[in-house]
């Protein structure tokens, strides 16, 4: 069981990419007091958990209703993940729009930054491989870890420096691209 949790943890960790979210989080919350930042982080974690867990349980039912196969979702999700990874590698997205502190935790931090297409696709695809329990635990641990990382983001950036933070983000994007290719390959394998 611990082995399955560890194996499920790794792709979800890469998909969440809390280290890559750090600079965006800091720019979005610039000028906001620490207590309000912590409230935003709590709101984002609740949003991310609700979305990810809900999708794990309801995703297949929605697929059946729409006539979508897991292989279809793997290929589509892999293609989207690949595009996201390439865009981030070539031209990182910088969020310029200002959000109010009241909704910042829900959108864009909770979703799509912490739990977006990458996490939804990855979590749904790994359930058959590692089990429902291991996937849920991996998602919960990763969202909590993202909260811890975001809580300490100012310290991380201070010690890592902006250049190293960007370098780590690029490495995460490369890993995300590799996971995307794997999803497409597995989806095509299921078709044939």
Rosetta constraint file for C-alpha pairs under 8 A:
AtomPair CA 1 CA 5 HARMONIC 6.30 0.50
AtomPair CA 1 CA 134 HARMONIC 7.09 0.50
AtomPair CA 2 CA 6 HARMONIC 6.14 0.50
AtomPair CA 2 CA 134 HARMONIC 7.95 0.50
AtomPair CA 3 CA 7 HARMONIC 6.10 0.50
AtomPair CA 4 CA 8 HARMONIC 5.98 0.50
AtomPair CA 4 CA 130 HARMONIC 5.18 0.50
AtomPair CA 4 CA 131 HARMONIC 7.58 0.50
AtomPair CA 4 CA 134 HARMONIC 5.89 0.50
AtomPair CA 5 CA 9 HARMONIC 5.87 0.50
AtomPair CA 5 CA 130 HARMONIC 7.27 0.50
AtomPair CA 5 CA 134 HARMONIC 4.48 0.50
AtomPair CA 5 CA 135 HARMONIC 6.68 0.50
AtomPair CA 5 CA 137 HARMONIC 6.79 0.50
AtomPair CA 5 CA 138 HARMONIC 5.90 0.50
AtomPair CA 6 CA 10 HARMONIC 6.56 0.50
AtomPair CA 6 CA 138 HARMONIC 7.47 0.50
AtomPair CA 7 CA 11 HARMONIC 7.58 0.50
AtomPair CA 7 CA 130 HARMONIC 7.40 0.50
AtomPair CA 8 CA 12 HARMONIC 6.59 0.50
AtomPair CA 8 CA 126 HARMONIC 6.71 0.50
AtomPair CA 8 CA 130 HARMONIC 6.36 0.50
AtomPair CA 8 CA 134 HARMONIC 6.53 0.50
AtomPair CA 8 CA 135 HARMONIC 5.72 0.50
AtomPair CA 8 CA 138 HARMONIC 5.84 0.50
AtomPair CA 9 CA 13 HARMONIC 5.87 0.50
AtomPair CA 9 CA 135 HARMONIC 7.49 0.50
AtomPair CA 9 CA 138 HARMONIC 4.55 0.50
AtomPair CA 9 CA 139 HARMONIC 7.12 0.50
AtomPair CA 9 CA 141 HARMONIC 7.91 0.50
AtomPair CA 9 CA 142 HARMONIC 7.20 0.50
AtomPair CA 10 CA 14 HARMONIC 6.36 0.50
AtomPair CA 11 CA 15 HARMONIC 6.12 0.50
AtomPair CA 11 CA 122 HARMONIC 6.89 0.50
AtomPair CA 11 CA 179 HARMONIC 7.49 0.50
AtomPair CA 12 CA 16 HARMONIC 6.00 0.50
AtomPair CA 12 CA 119 HARMONIC 6.09 0.50
AtomPair CA 12 CA 122 HARMONIC 6.45 0.50
AtomPair CA 12 CA 123 HARMONIC 6.79 0.50
AtomPair CA 12 CA 138 HARMONIC 6.92 0.50
AtomPair CA 12 CA 139 HARMONIC 6.48 0.50
AtomPair CA 12 CA 142 HARMONIC 6.92 0.50
AtomPair CA 13 CA 17 HARMONIC 6.22 0.50
AtomPair CA 13 CA 18 HARMONIC 7.93 0.50
AtomPair CA 13 CA 142 HARMONIC 5.87 0.50
AtomPair CA 14 CA 172 HARMONIC 6.10 0.50
AtomPair CA 14 CA 175 HARMONIC 6.78 0.50
AtomPair CA 14 CA 176 HARMONIC 6.28 0.50
AtomPair CA 15 CA 118 HARMONIC 5.11 0.50
AtomPair CA 15 CA 119 HARMONIC 5.18 0.50
AtomPair CA 15 CA 122 HARMONIC 7.21 0.50
AtomPair CA 15 CA 176 HARMONIC 6.37 0.50
AtomPair CA 16 CA 113 HARMONIC 7.64 0.50
AtomPair CA 16 CA 114 HARMONIC 5.32 0.50
AtomPair CA 16 CA 115 HARMONIC 6.29 0.50
AtomPair CA 16 CA 118 HARMONIC 7.25 0.50
AtomPair CA 16 CA 119 HARMONIC 6.07 0.50
AtomPair CA 16 CA 142 HARMONIC 7.15 0.50
AtomPair CA 16 CA 143 HARMONIC 7.61 0.50
AtomPair CA 16 CA 146 HARMONIC 7.59 0.50
AtomPair CA 17 CA 21 HARMONIC 6.34 0.50
AtomPair CA 17 CA 114 HARMONIC 7.33 0.50
AtomPair CA 17 CA 169 HARMONIC 7.58 0.50
AtomPair CA 17 CA 172 HARMONIC 6.52 0.50
AtomPair CA 18 CA 22 HARMONIC 6.25 0.50
AtomPair CA 18 CA 114 HARMONIC 6.85 0.50
AtomPair CA 18 CA 146 HARMONIC 5.10 0.50
AtomPair CA 18 CA 149 HARMONIC 6.69 0.50
AtomPair CA 18 CA 150 HARMONIC 7.26 0.50
AtomPair CA 19 CA 23 HARMONIC 7.98 0.50
AtomPair CA 19 CA 149 HARMONIC 7.26 0.50
AtomPair CA 19 CA 165 HARMONIC 7.22 0.50
AtomPair CA 19 CA 168 HARMONIC 7.11 0.50
AtomPair CA 19 CA 169 HARMONIC 6.29 0.50
AtomPair CA 20 CA 24 HARMONIC 7.74 0.50
AtomPair CA 20 CA 165 HARMONIC 7.38 0.50
AtomPair CA 20 CA 166 HARMONIC 7.31 0.50
AtomPair CA 20 CA 168 HARMONIC 7.14 0.50
AtomPair CA 20 CA 169 HARMONIC 4.39 0.50
AtomPair CA 20 CA 170 HARMONIC 7.91 0.50
AtomPair CA 20 CA 172 HARMONIC 7.29 0.50
AtomPair CA 21 CA 25 HARMONIC 5.98 0.50
AtomPair CA 21 CA 113 HARMONIC 6.52 0.50
AtomPair CA 21 CA 114 HARMONIC 7.41 0.50
AtomPair CA 22 CA 26 HARMONIC 6.15 0.50
AtomPair CA 22 CA 149 HARMONIC 7.67 0.50
AtomPair CA 22 CA 150 HARMONIC 6.09 0.50
AtomPair CA 22 CA 153 HARMONIC 5.85 0.50
AtomPair CA 23 CA 27 HARMONIC 6.25 0.50
AtomPair CA 23 CA 153 HARMONIC 7.96 0.50
AtomPair CA 23 CA 157 HARMONIC 7.85 0.50
AtomPair CA 23 CA 165 HARMONIC 7.72 0.50
AtomPair CA 24 CA 28 HARMONIC 6.10 0.50
AtomPair CA 24 CA 94 HARMONIC 6.80 0.50
AtomPair CA 24 CA 95 HARMONIC 6.87 0.50
AtomPair CA 25 CA 29 HARMONIC 6.08 0.50
AtomPair CA 25 CA 109 HARMONIC 7.18 0.50
AtomPair CA 25 CA 150 HARMONIC 7.35 0.50
AtomPair CA 26 CA 30 HARMONIC 5.79 0.50
AtomPair CA 26 CA 153 HARMONIC 7.30 0.50
AtomPair CA 26 CA 154 HARMONIC 7.32 0.50
AtomPair CA 27 CA 95 HARMONIC 7.97 0.50
AtomPair CA 28 CA 95 HARMONIC 7.38 0.50
AtomPair CA 28 CA 98 HARMONIC 7.13 0.50
AtomPair CA 28 CA 99 HARMONIC 7.72 0.50
AtomPair CA 29 CA 37 HARMONIC 6.82 0.50
AtomPair CA 29 CA 101 HARMONIC 7.98 0.50
AtomPair CA 32 CA 36 HARMONIC 6.43 0.50
AtomPair CA 32 CA 37 HARMONIC 6.38 0.50
AtomPair CA 32 CA 101 HARMONIC 8.00 0.50
AtomPair CA 33 CA 37 HARMONIC 6.19 0.50
AtomPair CA 34 CA 38 HARMONIC 6.22 0.50
AtomPair CA 35 CA 39 HARMONIC 6.38 0.50
AtomPair CA 36 CA 40 HARMONIC 6.21 0.50
AtomPair CA 36 CA 101 HARMONIC 7.59 0.50
AtomPair CA 37 CA 41 HARMONIC 6.22 0.50
AtomPair CA 37 CA 151 HARMONIC 7.95 0.50
AtomPair CA 38 CA 42 HARMONIC 6.22 0.50
AtomPair CA 38 CA 151 HARMONIC 6.74 0.50
AtomPair CA 39 CA 43 HARMONIC 6.20 0.50
AtomPair CA 40 CA 44 HARMONIC 6.07 0.50
AtomPair CA 40 CA 101 HARMONIC 7.09 0.50
AtomPair CA 40 CA 102 HARMONIC 7.55 0.50
AtomPair CA 40 CA 104 HARMONIC 6.52 0.50
AtomPair CA 40 CA 105 HARMONIC 4.55 0.50
AtomPair CA 41 CA 45 HARMONIC 6.15 0.50
AtomPair CA 41 CA 105 HARMONIC 6.12 0.50
AtomPair CA 41 CA 147 HARMONIC 6.06 0.50
AtomPair CA 41 CA 150 HARMONIC 7.13 0.50
AtomPair CA 41 CA 151 HARMONIC 7.17 0.50
AtomPair CA 42 CA 46 HARMONIC 6.31 0.50
AtomPair CA 42 CA 105 HARMONIC 7.47 0.50
AtomPair CA 42 CA 147 HARMONIC 7.32 0.50
AtomPair CA 43 CA 47 HARMONIC 6.19 0.50
AtomPair CA 43 CA 105 HARMONIC 4.94 0.50
AtomPair CA 43 CA 106 HARMONIC 6.28 0.50
AtomPair CA 43 CA 110 HARMONIC 7.31 0.50
AtomPair CA 44 CA 48 HARMONIC 6.01 0.50
AtomPair CA 44 CA 104 HARMONIC 7.85 0.50
AtomPair CA 44 CA 105 HARMONIC 4.12 0.50
AtomPair CA 44 CA 106 HARMONIC 5.23 0.50
AtomPair CA 44 CA 107 HARMONIC 7.91 0.50
AtomPair CA 44 CA 109 HARMONIC 5.81 0.50
AtomPair CA 44 CA 110 HARMONIC 3.86 0.50
AtomPair CA 44 CA 111 HARMONIC 7.56 0.50
AtomPair CA 44 CA 114 HARMONIC 7.81 0.50
AtomPair CA 45 CA 49 HARMONIC 6.02 0.50
AtomPair CA 45 CA 105 HARMONIC 7.89 0.50
AtomPair CA 45 CA 110 HARMONIC 6.13 0.50
AtomPair CA 45 CA 143 HARMONIC 6.18 0.50
AtomPair CA 45 CA 144 HARMONIC 6.95 0.50
AtomPair CA 45 CA 146 HARMONIC 7.99 0.50
AtomPair CA 45 CA 147 HARMONIC 6.43 0.50
AtomPair CA 46 CA 50 HARMONIC 6.05 0.50
AtomPair CA 46 CA 110 HARMONIC 7.64 0.50
AtomPair CA 47 CA 51 HARMONIC 6.13 0.50
AtomPair CA 47 CA 105 HARMONIC 7.66 0.50
AtomPair CA 47 CA 106 HARMONIC 5.77 0.50
AtomPair CA 47 CA 110 HARMONIC 5.28 0.50
AtomPair CA 47 CA 111 HARMONIC 7.12 0.50
AtomPair CA 48 CA 52 HARMONIC 6.03 0.50
AtomPair CA 48 CA 110 HARMONIC 4.89 0.50
AtomPair CA 48 CA 111 HARMONIC 6.21 0.50
AtomPair CA 48 CA 114 HARMONIC 6.36 0.50
AtomPair CA 48 CA 115 HARMONIC 5.24 0.50
AtomPair CA 48 CA 143 HARMONIC 6.97 0.50
AtomPair CA 49 CA 53 HARMONIC 5.84 0.50
AtomPair CA 49 CA 115 HARMONIC 7.98 0.50
AtomPair CA 49 CA 139 HARMONIC 7.69 0.50
AtomPair CA 49 CA 140 HARMONIC 6.71 0.50
AtomPair CA 49 CA 143 HARMONIC 6.78 0.50
AtomPair CA 50 CA 54 HARMONIC 5.76 0.50
AtomPair CA 51 CA 55 HARMONIC 6.00 0.50
AtomPair CA 51 CA 115 HARMONIC 7.35 0.50
AtomPair CA 52 CA 56 HARMONIC 6.20 0.50
AtomPair CA 52 CA 115 HARMONIC 6.68 0.50
AtomPair CA 52 CA 119 HARMONIC 7.35 0.50
AtomPair CA 52 CA 120 HARMONIC 6.19 0.50
AtomPair CA 52 CA 123 HARMONIC 7.76 0.50
AtomPair CA 52 CA 139 HARMONIC 7.41 0.50
AtomPair CA 53 CA 57 HARMONIC 6.39 0.50
AtomPair CA 53 CA 136 HARMONIC 6.96 0.50
AtomPair CA 53 CA 139 HARMONIC 7.96 0.50
AtomPair CA 54 CA 58 HARMONIC 5.86 0.50
AtomPair CA 54 CA 59 HARMONIC 7.65 0.50
AtomPair CA 55 CA 59 HARMONIC 4.77 0.50
AtomPair CA 55 CA 120 HARMONIC 6.82 0.50
AtomPair CA 55 CA 124 HARMONIC 7.61 0.50
AtomPair CA 56 CA 60 HARMONIC 7.77 0.50
AtomPair CA 56 CA 120 HARMONIC 7.67 0.50
AtomPair CA 56 CA 123 HARMONIC 6.75 0.50
AtomPair CA 56 CA 124 HARMONIC 5.68 0.50
AtomPair CA 58 CA 62 HARMONIC 6.25 0.50
AtomPair CA 59 CA 63 HARMONIC 6.22 0.50
AtomPair CA 59 CA 124 HARMONIC 7.32 0.50
AtomPair CA 60 CA 64 HARMONIC 6.18 0.50
AtomPair CA 60 CA 70 HARMONIC 8.00 0.50
AtomPair CA 61 CA 65 HARMONIC 6.23 0.50
AtomPair CA 62 CA 66 HARMONIC 6.20 0.50
AtomPair CA 63 CA 67 HARMONIC 5.75 0.50
AtomPair CA 63 CA 68 HARMONIC 4.71 0.50
AtomPair CA 63 CA 69 HARMONIC 6.59 0.50
AtomPair CA 63 CA 70 HARMONIC 7.77 0.50
AtomPair CA 64 CA 68 HARMONIC 6.14 0.50
AtomPair CA 64 CA 69 HARMONIC 7.53 0.50
AtomPair CA 68 CA 72 HARMONIC 6.27 0.50
AtomPair CA 68 CA 73 HARMONIC 7.16 0.50
AtomPair CA 69 CA 73 HARMONIC 6.56 0.50
AtomPair CA 70 CA 74 HARMONIC 6.03 0.50
AtomPair CA 70 CA 125 HARMONIC 7.60 0.50
AtomPair CA 70 CA 187 HARMONIC 7.58 0.50
AtomPair CA 71 CA 75 HARMONIC 6.19 0.50
AtomPair CA 71 CA 186 HARMONIC 7.49 0.50
AtomPair CA 71 CA 187 HARMONIC 4.22 0.50
AtomPair CA 71 CA 188 HARMONIC 6.96 0.50
AtomPair CA 71 CA 190 HARMONIC 6.09 0.50
AtomPair CA 71 CA 191 HARMONIC 6.92 0.50
AtomPair CA 72 CA 76 HARMONIC 6.10 0.50
AtomPair CA 72 CA 187 HARMONIC 6.68 0.50
AtomPair CA 73 CA 77 HARMONIC 5.56 0.50
AtomPair CA 73 CA 121 HARMONIC 7.37 0.50
AtomPair CA 73 CA 187 HARMONIC 7.86 0.50
AtomPair CA 74 CA 78 HARMONIC 5.72 0.50
AtomPair CA 74 CA 121 HARMONIC 6.91 0.50
AtomPair CA 74 CA 125 HARMONIC 7.06 0.50
AtomPair CA 74 CA 183 HARMONIC 5.30 0.50
AtomPair CA 74 CA 184 HARMONIC 5.97 0.50
AtomPair CA 74 CA 186 HARMONIC 7.40 0.50
AtomPair CA 74 CA 187 HARMONIC 5.24 0.50
AtomPair CA 75 CA 79 HARMONIC 6.06 0.50
AtomPair CA 75 CA 183 HARMONIC 6.22 0.50
AtomPair CA 75 CA 184 HARMONIC 4.40 0.50
AtomPair CA 75 CA 185 HARMONIC 7.74 0.50
AtomPair CA 75 CA 187 HARMONIC 5.34 0.50
AtomPair CA 75 CA 188 HARMONIC 7.16 0.50
AtomPair CA 76 CA 80 HARMONIC 6.23 0.50
AtomPair CA 76 CA 184 HARMONIC 7.69 0.50
AtomPair CA 77 CA 81 HARMONIC 5.97 0.50
AtomPair CA 77 CA 117 HARMONIC 6.87 0.50
AtomPair CA 77 CA 118 HARMONIC 7.30 0.50
AtomPair CA 77 CA 121 HARMONIC 5.65 0.50
AtomPair CA 77 CA 180 HARMONIC 7.42 0.50
AtomPair CA 77 CA 183 HARMONIC 7.54 0.50
AtomPair CA 77 CA 184 HARMONIC 8.00 0.50
AtomPair CA 78 CA 82 HARMONIC 5.96 0.50
AtomPair CA 78 CA 121 HARMONIC 7.79 0.50
AtomPair CA 78 CA 179 HARMONIC 7.48 0.50
AtomPair CA 78 CA 180 HARMONIC 4.07 0.50
AtomPair CA 78 CA 181 HARMONIC 6.26 0.50
AtomPair CA 78 CA 182 HARMONIC 7.60 0.50
AtomPair CA 78 CA 183 HARMONIC 5.15 0.50
AtomPair CA 78 CA 184 HARMONIC 5.24 0.50
AtomPair CA 79 CA 83 HARMONIC 6.24 0.50
AtomPair CA 79 CA 180 HARMONIC 6.52 0.50
AtomPair CA 79 CA 181 HARMONIC 7.81 0.50
AtomPair CA 79 CA 184 HARMONIC 7.01 0.50
AtomPair CA 80 CA 84 HARMONIC 6.15 0.50
AtomPair CA 80 CA 117 HARMONIC 7.49 0.50
AtomPair CA 80 CA 180 HARMONIC 7.90 0.50
AtomPair CA 81 CA 85 HARMONIC 6.05 0.50
AtomPair CA 81 CA 117 HARMONIC 7.05 0.50
AtomPair CA 81 CA 118 HARMONIC 5.81 0.50
AtomPair CA 81 CA 176 HARMONIC 6.85 0.50
AtomPair CA 81 CA 177 HARMONIC 6.62 0.50
AtomPair CA 81 CA 180 HARMONIC 5.45 0.50
AtomPair CA 82 CA 86 HARMONIC 6.09 0.50
AtomPair CA 82 CA 176 HARMONIC 7.12 0.50
AtomPair CA 82 CA 177 HARMONIC 4.85 0.50
AtomPair CA 82 CA 178 HARMONIC 7.94 0.50
AtomPair CA 82 CA 180 HARMONIC 5.22 0.50
AtomPair CA 82 CA 181 HARMONIC 7.11 0.50
AtomPair CA 83 CA 87 HARMONIC 6.01 0.50
AtomPair CA 84 CA 88 HARMONIC 6.13 0.50
AtomPair CA 85 CA 89 HARMONIC 6.12 0.50
AtomPair CA 85 CA 173 HARMONIC 4.82 0.50
AtomPair CA 85 CA 174 HARMONIC 6.68 0.50
AtomPair CA 85 CA 176 HARMONIC 6.05 0.50
AtomPair CA 85 CA 177 HARMONIC 5.40 0.50
AtomPair CA 86 CA 90 HARMONIC 6.01 0.50
AtomPair CA 86 CA 173 HARMONIC 7.39 0.50
AtomPair CA 86 CA 177 HARMONIC 7.19 0.50
AtomPair CA 87 CA 91 HARMONIC 5.41 0.50
AtomPair CA 87 CA 92 HARMONIC 6.40 0.50
AtomPair CA 87 CA 93 HARMONIC 7.66 0.50
AtomPair CA 88 CA 92 HARMONIC 4.24 0.50
AtomPair CA 88 CA 93 HARMONIC 6.42 0.50
AtomPair CA 88 CA 170 HARMONIC 7.33 0.50
AtomPair CA 88 CA 173 HARMONIC 6.65 0.50
AtomPair CA 89 CA 170 HARMONIC 5.74 0.50
AtomPair CA 89 CA 173 HARMONIC 6.38 0.50
AtomPair CA 89 CA 174 HARMONIC 7.60 0.50
AtomPair CA 99 CA 103 HARMONIC 6.85 0.50
AtomPair CA 99 CA 104 HARMONIC 5.68 0.50
AtomPair CA 100 CA 104 HARMONIC 5.92 0.50
AtomPair CA 101 CA 105 HARMONIC 7.50 0.50
AtomPair CA 103 CA 107 HARMONIC 6.17 0.50
AtomPair CA 104 CA 108 HARMONIC 6.10 0.50
AtomPair CA 104 CA 109 HARMONIC 6.32 0.50
AtomPair CA 105 CA 109 HARMONIC 5.23 0.50
AtomPair CA 105 CA 110 HARMONIC 5.49 0.50
AtomPair CA 106 CA 110 HARMONIC 4.74 0.50
AtomPair CA 106 CA 111 HARMONIC 6.27 0.50
AtomPair CA 107 CA 111 HARMONIC 5.43 0.50
AtomPair CA 107 CA 112 HARMONIC 6.98 0.50
AtomPair CA 108 CA 112 HARMONIC 5.67 0.50
AtomPair CA 108 CA 113 HARMONIC 6.02 0.50
AtomPair CA 109 CA 113 HARMONIC 4.92 0.50
AtomPair CA 109 CA 114 HARMONIC 6.06 0.50
AtomPair CA 110 CA 114 HARMONIC 5.29 0.50
AtomPair CA 110 CA 115 HARMONIC 6.25 0.50
AtomPair CA 111 CA 115 HARMONIC 5.07 0.50
AtomPair CA 111 CA 116 HARMONIC 5.55 0.50
AtomPair CA 112 CA 116 HARMONIC 4.04 0.50
AtomPair CA 112 CA 117 HARMONIC 7.30 0.50
AtomPair CA 114 CA 143 HARMONIC 7.36 0.50
AtomPair CA 114 CA 146 HARMONIC 7.43 0.50
AtomPair CA 115 CA 119 HARMONIC 5.45 0.50
AtomPair CA 115 CA 120 HARMONIC 6.92 0.50
AtomPair CA 116 CA 120 HARMONIC 6.21 0.50
AtomPair CA 117 CA 121 HARMONIC 5.88 0.50
AtomPair CA 118 CA 122 HARMONIC 6.00 0.50
AtomPair CA 119 CA 123 HARMONIC 5.81 0.50
AtomPair CA 120 CA 124 HARMONIC 6.15 0.50
AtomPair CA 121 CA 125 HARMONIC 6.12 0.50
AtomPair CA 122 CA 126 HARMONIC 6.12 0.50
AtomPair CA 123 CA 127 HARMONIC 6.40 0.50
AtomPair CA 123 CA 135 HARMONIC 6.48 0.50
AtomPair CA 123 CA 139 HARMONIC 7.45 0.50
AtomPair CA 125 CA 129 HARMONIC 7.70 0.50
AtomPair CA 126 CA 130 HARMONIC 6.01 0.50
AtomPair CA 126 CA 131 HARMONIC 7.45 0.50
AtomPair CA 126 CA 135 HARMONIC 6.88 0.50
AtomPair CA 127 CA 131 HARMONIC 4.77 0.50
AtomPair CA 127 CA 132 HARMONIC 5.17 0.50
AtomPair CA 127 CA 134 HARMONIC 7.87 0.50
AtomPair CA 127 CA 135 HARMONIC 5.85 0.50
AtomPair CA 128 CA 132 HARMONIC 7.51 0.50
AtomPair CA 130 CA 134 HARMONIC 6.08 0.50
AtomPair CA 130 CA 135 HARMONIC 6.66 0.50
AtomPair CA 131 CA 135 HARMONIC 6.19 0.50
AtomPair CA 132 CA 136 HARMONIC 6.10 0.50
AtomPair CA 133 CA 137 HARMONIC 6.16 0.50
AtomPair CA 134 CA 138 HARMONIC 6.04 0.50
AtomPair CA 135 CA 139 HARMONIC 6.10 0.50
AtomPair CA 136 CA 140 HARMONIC 6.08 0.50
AtomPair CA 137 CA 141 HARMONIC 6.01 0.50
AtomPair CA 138 CA 142 HARMONIC 6.05 0.50
AtomPair CA 139 CA 143 HARMONIC 6.14 0.50
AtomPair CA 140 CA 144 HARMONIC 6.17 0.50
AtomPair CA 141 CA 145 HARMONIC 5.94 0.50
AtomPair CA 142 CA 146 HARMONIC 6.02 0.50
AtomPair CA 143 CA 147 HARMONIC 6.32 0.50
AtomPair CA 144 CA 148 HARMONIC 6.38 0.50
AtomPair CA 145 CA 149 HARMONIC 6.11 0.50
AtomPair CA 146 CA 150 HARMONIC 6.01 0.50
AtomPair CA 147 CA 151 HARMONIC 6.01 0.50
AtomPair CA 148 CA 152 HARMONIC 6.31 0.50
AtomPair CA 149 CA 153 HARMONIC 5.74 0.50
AtomPair CA 152 CA 156 HARMONIC 6.23 0.50
AtomPair CA 153 CA 157 HARMONIC 6.08 0.50
AtomPair CA 154 CA 158 HARMONIC 6.10 0.50
AtomPair CA 155 CA 159 HARMONIC 6.26 0.50
AtomPair CA 156 CA 160 HARMONIC 5.72 0.50
AtomPair CA 156 CA 161 HARMONIC 7.73 0.50
AtomPair CA 157 CA 161 HARMONIC 5.04 0.50
AtomPair CA 157 CA 162 HARMONIC 5.99 0.50
AtomPair CA 157 CA 165 HARMONIC 6.59 0.50
AtomPair CA 158 CA 162 HARMONIC 7.78 0.50
AtomPair CA 160 CA 164 HARMONIC 5.52 0.50
AtomPair CA 160 CA 165 HARMONIC 6.09 0.50
AtomPair CA 161 CA 165 HARMONIC 6.23 0.50
AtomPair CA 162 CA 166 HARMONIC 6.16 0.50
AtomPair CA 163 CA 167 HARMONIC 6.19 0.50
AtomPair CA 164 CA 168 HARMONIC 6.12 0.50
AtomPair CA 165 CA 169 HARMONIC 6.21 0.50
AtomPair CA 166 CA 170 HARMONIC 6.26 0.50
AtomPair CA 167 CA 171 HARMONIC 6.37 0.50
AtomPair CA 168 CA 172 HARMONIC 6.25 0.50
AtomPair CA 169 CA 173 HARMONIC 6.22 0.50
AtomPair CA 170 CA 174 HARMONIC 6.25 0.50
AtomPair CA 171 CA 175 HARMONIC 6.32 0.50
AtomPair CA 172 CA 176 HARMONIC 6.06 0.50
AtomPair CA 173 CA 177 HARMONIC 6.14 0.50
AtomPair CA 174 CA 178 HARMONIC 6.31 0.50
AtomPair CA 175 CA 179 HARMONIC 6.24 0.50
AtomPair CA 176 CA 180 HARMONIC 6.13 0.50
AtomPair CA 177 CA 181 HARMONIC 6.30 0.50
AtomPair CA 178 CA 182 HARMONIC 6.25 0.50
AtomPair CA 179 CA 183 HARMONIC 6.18 0.50
AtomPair CA 180 CA 184 HARMONIC 6.31 0.50
AtomPair CA 181 CA 185 HARMONIC 6.08 0.50
AtomPair CA 182 CA 186 HARMONIC 6.08 0.50
AtomPair CA 183 CA 187 HARMONIC 6.01 0.50
AtomPair CA 184 CA 188 HARMONIC 6.10 0.50
AtomPair CA 185 CA 189 HARMONIC 6.09 0.50
AtomPair CA 186 CA 190 HARMONIC 6.28 0.50
AtomPair CA 187 CA 191 HARMONIC 6.59 0.50
AtomPair CA 188 CA 192 HARMONIC 6.44 0.50
